[in-house]
Amino acid sequence: MPSTRRPTYKTGAPAGRGKAEPASGRSDVISASRPAPAADVASAPQRATDNVLSFPEPKGKRIRRNIILAVCIVAALVAGLLAAAVYSPVFAVQTVSVDGTKMLTPQQVQDALKPLHGKPLPQVHDDEVKQLLQPLVQVKDVTTEARPPSVLVVHIQERTPVALVKQGEVFQLVDVDGVQLGTTQEPGSILLPVIDGGAGVIGKDLFKAITAVLAALPADVLARLSDASAKSVDAVELKLVDGQTIVWGNAGEKELKAKVLEALLKAPANPKNPVQVYDVSVPRHPVTR
């Protein structure tokens, strides 16, 4: 009669290698699990990485980044060049060229600007030049121009003389502001009217009224005047070298009065009835007599 006893199985080491430790203290259990292959464990992180998709950088963003980088490089280069120009001795002032002078000589201006020699051109400013030229009262305004590598051009605007002021035996050349521009002992050599006594005698208000009128006259009319005077700021009178009198009145509408007077002086003279007085005090209704 066949046996009903179920066979039992034991796990163990292969023959000839000794006994193996029973798994979990049980010798009758067959284990169905097995460790993952070493190759699979090592490749696990790589597989996780392979699951991430890489998208290319947008073209517009890449272009903007390149443009910003190029602008920064150009700005750095420009800043370097400017710094080199401002501080480099290569661009230092070596020559001062002067134009616009009549009463002054170019040499007088150049002598006054000697402190600028050796200074870089970009560091020279008009205000500094004006400060150095202040002792030269004939200079009314000045502008400068840099001509690299080493030339500074100075454009001078001189004050315009409008009259001679008699002070004793000397005649002072003055402009509309009363600034003394020079002196002479031969007033006949300068074609300008004489203000006898000047502001010190006739008063500042009258002096300014007279010089304002003279400054408005064309050069050819100014050259024909012998003297100027004023009893009040509303009663300025001029004298021509030929002896005629010009009644000017106040300093109002001086540009219009100057044009009317110039036209009257150009009118043909009448030998039978010579003009002795030109009255332009009311310029829209001038009178000759």
C-alpha positions, 0 to 999 in steps of 0.5 A: 500500500502506497504511503500517504506521507507528503515529501518535504524539501530542504534548501541547502548549499550545493553538495560538497560546500557545507550546510547553509543557514536556514532562511528565517529559521525555517527549513521547509520554505522555498524563497521565490524572491531574488535580488535585482541584477547589479546592472539594473540597480546602477542604471536606475538613476539614468533611467530617471534622467532619461524621462526628462525632456530637454527643450531648446532655448527660445531664439528671441531670448538668445538674441536679446541676451547676445544684444545685451552682452554686445551693448555692455561690451561697447559701453565698456569700450566707449567708457575706456576711450573717454577716460583715455581722452579726458586724462591722456597727455596726448590731447593736452593743449599745446597751441591756442589759436585766437580770432575775433580781436580788434582792440586786443591782439591775439598775443594778449589773449594767448598770454592770458590763457597760458595756464591752460597749456598742458591741460587735456582738451576735454577738461577745458571749459568756456567758464574757465577761459572766461575767468582767465580773460576777465582782466581783459575788459575788452572781451564781452564773450568767448567760446572755445573749440577743441581741435585734437590733438592739441589745438584750442581755438578761442573765439572772442567777441569784443565789446563795441565802443560807442563813444569817447568820454572826455576826462581832462586831457584824455578821452576814454573809449566806452561801450554801451555799459560805460565800460572803459575799453581804452584811452586816447589823446587824439579823439579825431583819430577815432570816428565816435561822438564825444560825451563831455564829462561822462557818467561822473558829470552828467549822471548815470541815468543820462549816461546810460540813455545816451550810450543806449542811443549810440549803440542803436545807430549804424556804424556809418551814422555813428561815424558822422557824429561829433558829440552827444548830450542829454538834458534828461533821459527824454531829451537826448540830442546828437550833433553831426560833424557838419553841424546839424542837430538830431533831436532823438528824445528818449531811448524808446523805439531806438531801432526804428528811430535809427532806421528813420534817421539813416534814411533822412541822412541819405536823402538828397540835400537841397542847397536852397533849404539846407536841413539844420535839424533832424527830429526823430523823437516821433519816428513815425512822423519825423520832422526836418527843419 
